[in-house]
Amino acid sequence: MIKVSVLYPNGADSKFDMNYYLTKHIPMVKQKLGTAWKSVTVEEGISGGVPGAAAAYVVTAHLSFDSLDSFQSAFGPHAAAIMGDIPNYTNTQPTVQISQIKL
């Protein structure tokens, strides 16, 4: 099982439309990725590790897939549409990390 983490950095000028992300972007991604997508969590950053510190990321999303191949096969044909939707909900560029789930 793998996890695709999409991390939206927090900054003084960061804007993020959570309603759009949850009601339009995530359902669109789910529809495009189909049965390859196993689960998703969306988290809103509320604090850093030190009291009063800002969260490093305004939002993180974590999508799980059976394998790297299943993710790449599902995402590849729709990459332009999925990535092209980013300006509709944020002015930041996400960092993407793909990890193998160990536990």
Summary of the structure (lengths in Angstrom):
residues: 103
radius of gyration: 14.1
end to end distance: 10.0
largest distance: 43.0
contacts: 269
relative contact order: 0.34
helix: 38%
strand: 32%
